[in-house]
């Protein structure tokens, strides 16, 4: 509980700073009024898990690192995540109706502007990292490489999900989609935090293994919430995966089987995190893990 309280404190203190940066940065870079409104529609309404994970990871390796030193990279993760949600919700993909408790962008502003808003937020992620002050050139290059790799994997995961929809996918295929769609962006956030703190290569790879497993567990939990949760609590449309026969753990294994697989992956993520003991203060990362395990939305 102490680790969770520590993480919750970090989340509470950093959230308003991140939201303010996201909205001010986007506003200053988007001139068209309608496009700007569409771009801001979902921005900052989510749980901000990925940007907070950047900061938690950085402080695991450098407890005194300032929020300002992480802010541009952390915000880049939220720009990217929001871009993926806008595009994922569109009629050509999941045709969702609600996201983060509000109408999706294409319903509020039209599919044409929603497409452009997603494109613009994707671009803002790179602009944010490019404009991060006092960042060494080699570090900036490494972080940009991590981000470009992660986004490529997310897009690949989306394509594979579409290809497997309505088909009898294997567990290996489903879990590969989940690694690509969710695990890679989680990994990117946590790895970038470690890089900002100057972690060595062995520590970076160790935290990457933890992050991929955490992202996998997060996605299984998301699938379970979509199958068993309430739209008003979860804050998004819940019927799409089943209606479109998306390849999910729940569809493959059923709810009880998915719960068992969730427990297995969860345990593996904690085992991977334990391997960082002695290299980092893992309290914030354990708190992040506990927060995701206990979430209901």
Backbone torsions as a table, in degrees:
resi	resn	phi	psi	omega
1	UNK	NA	-32.0	179.5
2	UNK	-62.5	-41.4	179.1
3	UNK	-64.9	-41.5	178.8
4	UNK	-63.3	-42.3	178.6
5	UNK	-63.2	-37.4	178.7
6	UNK	-64.5	-45.3	178.6
7	UNK	-65.6	-44.0	179.4
8	UNK	-59.8	-36.6	177.1
9	UNK	-65.2	-42.2	176.9
10	UNK	-63.1	-44.9	-179.7
11	UNK	-60.5	-45.5	-177.7
12	UNK	-64.8	-38.8	-177.1
13	UNK	-78.5	-32.0	-176.2
14	UNK	-89.6	-25.1	-174.9
15	UNK	-55.7	-51.4	-178.8
16	UNK	-64.0	-31.5	178.9
17	UNK	-68.0	-44.8	-180.0
18	UNK	-64.6	-46.1	-179.2
19	UNK	-60.9	-43.9	179.0
20	UNK	-61.1	-44.4	179.6
21	UNK	-63.3	-47.5	-179.0
22	UNK	-54.9	-49.0	-174.0
23	UNK	-73.0	-39.1	178.7
24	UNK	-69.2	-41.2	-179.8
25	UNK	-64.6	-46.2	179.4
26	UNK	-63.4	-44.3	-178.9
27	UNK	-60.5	-40.9	-177.1
28	UNK	-73.0	-16.6	-176.4
29	UNK	-107.2	-4.1	-177.4
30	UNK	-123.3	112.1	-174.0
31	UNK	-83.6	-39.2	-175.7
32	UNK	-67.6	129.2	-172.3
33	UNK	-64.4	-45.4	-177.9
34	UNK	-69.8	-41.1	177.9
35	UNK	-63.7	-39.9	178.5
36	UNK	-63.0	-44.3	-179.9
37	UNK	-63.0	-41.1	179.0
38	UNK	-66.2	-37.5	-179.7
39	UNK	-68.2	-33.6	-179.1
40	UNK	-84.8	-10.6	-169.2
41	UNK	-56.1	-45.3	-179.1
42	UNK	-103.2	-11.3	-169.7
43	UNK	-66.1	121.7	178.0
44	UNK	86.0	0.8	179.7
45	UNK	-88.2	-12.0	-176.6
46	UNK	-85.1	-168.7	-176.9
47	UNK	-81.0	-11.0	-179.8
48	UNK	55.5	38.0	-179.1
49	UNK	-64.7	-46.6	-174.6
50	UNK	-68.4	-45.3	175.7
51	UNK	-64.0	-37.5	177.9
52	UNK	-67.5	-33.4	177.2
53	UNK	-62.8	-35.7	176.0
54	UNK	-57.8	-47.8	-176.2
55	UNK	-69.7	-41.7	179.3
56	UNK	-61.3	-42.0	179.6
57	UNK	-67.5	-42.5	179.0
58	UNK	-60.1	-42.2	-177.5
59	UNK	-76.4	-18.2	173.1
60	UNK	-65.0	-33.8	-178.2
61	UNK	-100.5	-21.4	178.7
62	UNK	-145.3	85.9	-171.3
63	UNK	-56.3	-25.4	-176.2
64	UNK	-96.4	4.8	-178.3
65	UNK	-62.1	136.1	-175.9
66	UNK	-76.9	151.0	176.7
67	UNK	-58.5	-39.2	-179.4
68	UNK	-59.4	-31.2	-179.2
69	UNK	-71.8	-18.1	-178.3
70	UNK	-106.2	-14.0	-164.0
71	UNK	-62.3	-44.5	-177.5
72	UNK	-66.3	-42.5	179.8
73	UNK	-69.7	-42.8	178.0
74	UNK	-59.5	-43.4	-179.4
75	UNK	-66.9	-33.5	177.1
76	UNK	-58.3	-38.0	179.4
77	UNK	-63.6	-38.6	-179.7
78	UNK	-74.5	-35.1	174.0
79	UNK	-58.9	-45.8	-178.4
80	UNK	-66.5	-46.6	-178.3
81	UNK	-60.8	-43.0	-179.6
82	UNK	-66.8	-38.5	175.4
83	UNK	-58.2	-43.9	-179.3
84	UNK	-65.7	-36.1	179.8
85	UNK	-67.1	-43.9	-179.6
86	UNK	-59.1	-47.2	-179.1
87	UNK	-70.1	-38.1	-179.9
88	UNK	-63.1	-32.3	-176.9
89	UNK	-78.8	-13.3	-171.0
90	UNK	-69.0	158.8	-176.6
91	UNK	-55.7	-33.1	-178.9
92	UNK	-71.7	-15.2	179.9
93	UNK	-111.4	-95.2	-175.9
94	UNK	-99.2	-14.1	-178.8
95	UNK	51.2	49.3	-179.2
96	UNK	-76.5	163.5	-178.7
97	UNK	-115.1	-29.5	-176.4
98	UNK	-132.0	139.7	176.1
99	UNK	-147.0	132.2	-179.9
100	UNK	53.7	34.0	175.0
101	UNK	80.3	5.8	-179.9
102	UNK	-132.7	163.9	175.7
103	UNK	-57.4	142.7	-179.6
104	UNK	-64.1	163.0	-172.1
105	UNK	-63.4	-40.2	-176.0
106	UNK	-69.6	-26.0	175.3
107	UNK	-76.0	-39.5	-177.2
108	UNK	-74.4	-36.5	-171.6
109	UNK	-125.6	-5.4	-177.6
110	UNK	98.1	150.6	-176.7
111	UNK	-65.5	-32.9	-178.4
112	UNK	-63.7	-48.0	-179.7
113	UNK	-71.5	-34.5	177.8
114	UNK	-60.8	-42.6	178.7
115	UNK	-60.1	-45.7	-179.6
116	UNK	-68.9	-35.9	178.0
117	UNK	-62.8	-44.1	177.0
118	UNK	-61.2	-44.9	177.4
119	UNK	-57.9	-43.4	-177.1
120	UNK	-66.8	-40.5	179.0
121	UNK	-66.1	-38.3	174.9
122	UNK	-56.5	-45.5	179.9
123	UNK	-66.5	-36.1	-179.4
124	UNK	-63.7	-28.1	177.9
125	UNK	-59.5	-44.7	-179.4
126	UNK	-72.3	-35.4	176.6
127	UNK	-62.9	-39.5	-179.1
128	UNK	-63.1	-46.1	179.6
129	UNK	-67.3	-40.0	179.9
130	UNK	-61.1	-31.5	-176.9
131	UNK	-97.7	5.8	178.8
132	UNK	-62.8	124.4	-177.1
133	UNK	-76.0	151.6	172.9
134	UNK	58.1	32.8	176.8
135	UNK	-106.6	126.7	-179.8
136	UNK	-61.5	146.0	-175.9
137	UNK	-58.7	-40.9	-178.9
138	UNK	-66.1	-39.4	178.0
139	UNK	-66.5	-42.6	179.3
140	UNK	-60.8	-42.7	179.1
141	UNK	-63.0	-42.3	-178.6
142	UNK	-64.7	-42.5	-180.0
143	UNK	-66.3	-41.6	178.0
144	UNK	-63.4	-36.6	177.3
145	UNK	-66.2	-39.8	177.3
146	UNK	-62.3	-42.3	-177.8
147	UNK	-67.8	-46.3	-179.0
148	UNK	-62.5	-38.6	177.8
149	UNK	-64.4	-45.0	-178.5
150	UNK	-63.4	-43.8	-179.2
151	UNK	-64.7	-39.7	176.6
152	UNK	-59.3	-41.0	179.8
153	UNK	-67.4	-40.5	178.0
154	UNK	-60.2	-45.9	179.6
155	UNK	-63.4	-41.9	176.1
156	UNK	-60.1	-41.8	178.8
157	UNK	-63.0	-40.6	177.6
158	UNK	-62.4	-41.9	-179.7
159	UNK	-64.6	-41.6	179.3
160	UNK	-67.3	-37.0	177.6
161	UNK	-60.5	-44.8	178.5
162	UNK	-62.2	-41.6	-177.8
163	UNK	-65.9	-31.2	-176.7
164	UNK	-92.3	-8.4	-177.7
165	UNK	-62.1	132.4	-179.7
166	UNK	80.1	1.6	-178.7
167	UNK	-111.6	165.6	178.3
168	UNK	-87.2	86.9	-178.3
169	UNK	-79.2	152.7	175.5
170	UNK	-85.5	165.3	176.7
171	UNK	-59.4	-40.8	179.1
172	UNK	-60.5	-42.6	-179.4
173	UNK	-67.2	-43.3	-179.6
174	UNK	-63.4	-44.5	-177.7
175	UNK	-70.7	-28.1	174.6
176	UNK	-68.5	-40.5	175.4
177	UNK	-60.4	-43.5	-178.5
178	UNK	-67.8	-36.5	175.3
179	UNK	-62.2	-45.6	-177.1
180	UNK	-68.5	-47.5	-174.6
181	UNK	-69.5	-38.7	-170.6
182	UNK	-120.1	-47.4	-175.1
183	UNK	-61.1	-38.4	-175.1
184	UNK	-68.2	-36.7	178.7
185	UNK	-74.2	-36.0	172.2
186	UNK	-59.7	-46.6	179.9
187	UNK	-59.6	-43.4	179.8
188	UNK	-58.9	-45.8	-178.5
189	UNK	-61.8	-47.3	-175.8
190	UNK	-72.7	-37.9	176.6
191	UNK	-65.6	-42.9	179.8
192	UNK	-62.7	-37.0	175.2
193	UNK	-60.3	-45.2	178.1
194	UNK	-61.8	-40.0	178.9
195	UNK	-64.7	-40.9	178.1
196	UNK	-59.7	-31.8	-178.7
197	UNK	-87.3	-0.7	177.7
198	UNK	80.5	24.7	179.2
199	UNK	-64.2	147.1	178.1
200	UNK	-74.5	169.5	-174.6
201	UNK	-60.1	-42.1	-179.6
202	UNK	-63.5	-41.0	178.6
203	UNK	-67.5	-38.3	179.0
204	UNK	-62.3	-43.6	-179.8
205	UNK	-69.7	-33.8	177.0
206	UNK	-66.0	-43.4	-179.9
207	UNK	-71.6	-27.5	175.6
208	UNK	-64.5	-42.9	179.3
209	UNK	-62.0	-43.6	176.3
210	UNK	-59.6	-46.0	-174.9
211	UNK	-65.3	-38.8	178.9
212	UNK	-64.2	-40.7	177.9
213	UNK	-68.8	-39.3	177.5
214	UNK	-63.1	-42.9	177.6
215	UNK	-62.4	-37.7	177.8
216	UNK	-64.2	-46.9	178.0
217	UNK	-61.1	-40.9	178.8
218	UNK	-58.3	-42.9	-177.5
219	UNK	-69.8	-39.1	176.5
220	UNK	-61.9	-43.1	177.9
221	UNK	-60.8	-39.8	178.8
222	UNK	-62.7	-42.0	177.8
223	UNK	-62.9	-40.4	179.3
224	UNK	-66.1	-41.1	178.3
225	UNK	-64.8	-37.5	178.0
226	UNK	-64.3	-31.8	-177.9
227	UNK	-84.9	-29.3	-171.2
228	UNK	-123.5	-10.4	-174.1
229	UNK	-84.6	-180.0	176.9
230	UNK	-111.4	135.7	-175.2
231	UNK	-56.9	-37.6	-177.3
232	UNK	-66.2	-30.1	179.7
233	UNK	-86.8	-46.3	-177.2
234	UNK	-69.9	-33.0	174.6
235	UNK	85.5	18.5	177.9
236	UNK	-152.6	167.3	175.7
237	UNK	-63.9	138.6	-174.3
238	UNK	-113.4	-9.9	-170.9
239	UNK	-90.9	-11.0	-169.9
240	UNK	-64.0	-44.7	-176.2
241	UNK	-57.0	-44.1	-178.8
242	UNK	-71.9	-45.0	-178.0
243	UNK	-62.2	-38.1	-178.2
244	UNK	-92.5	-0.3	179.2
245	UNK	54.0	48.8	178.0
246	UNK	-69.2	150.4	179.4
247	UNK	-77.0	96.1	179.4
248	UNK	-121.1	161.2	177.2
249	UNK	-61.5	-38.9	-179.5
250	UNK	-63.9	-44.5	179.6
251	UNK	-63.6	-36.2	-177.5
252	UNK	-78.2	-45.9	-171.3
253	UNK	-106.6	-10.3	-173.0
254	UNK	81.2	169.3	-174.8
255	UNK	-64.0	-46.3	-178.2
256	UNK	-67.4	-39.5	176.9
257	UNK	-65.1	-38.5	177.5
258	UNK	-65.7	-38.4	177.2
259	UNK	-62.2	-41.4	178.4
260	UNK	-65.0	-42.0	179.4
261	UNK	-66.1	-36.9	176.8
262	UNK	-59.6	-44.9	-179.9
263	UNK	-63.6	-37.7	178.6
264	UNK	-65.1	-47.9	-178.8
265	UNK	-66.9	-38.6	178.5
266	UNK	-59.7	-46.0	179.3
267	UNK	-63.0	-39.8	178.9
268	UNK	-64.6	-36.9	179.4
269	UNK	-66.4	-39.8	177.7
270	UNK	-66.4	-37.4	177.0
271	UNK	-63.1	-42.1	178.6
272	UNK	-65.2	-38.9	179.5
273	UNK	-65.3	-37.4	-179.4
274	UNK	-61.2	-26.2	179.9
275	UNK	-70.9	-11.6	176.6
276	UNK	-87.6	-8.5	178.7
277	UNK	-58.1	132.3	-177.2
278	UNK	95.5	-24.0	177.2
279	UNK	-99.6	-24.6	-175.6
280	UNK	-151.4	159.1	171.1
281	UNK	-86.8	102.6	-169.7
282	UNK	-87.4	8.3	-175.1
283	UNK	-57.8	-45.9	-179.0
284	UNK	-65.7	-37.2	178.2
285	UNK	-70.3	-35.0	173.8
286	UNK	-66.5	-37.0	176.2
287	UNK	-65.2	-41.0	175.1
288	UNK	-58.4	-46.3	179.0
289	UNK	-58.9	-48.5	-179.4
290	UNK	-61.8	-38.5	179.9
291	UNK	-62.7	-40.6	-178.8
292	UNK	-74.6	-33.3	178.2
293	UNK	-64.9	-38.8	-173.8
294	UNK	-90.2	-2.7	-172.8
295	UNK	-68.3	151.5	176.5
296	UNK	-120.4	8.2	178.4
297	UNK	-155.3	NA	NA
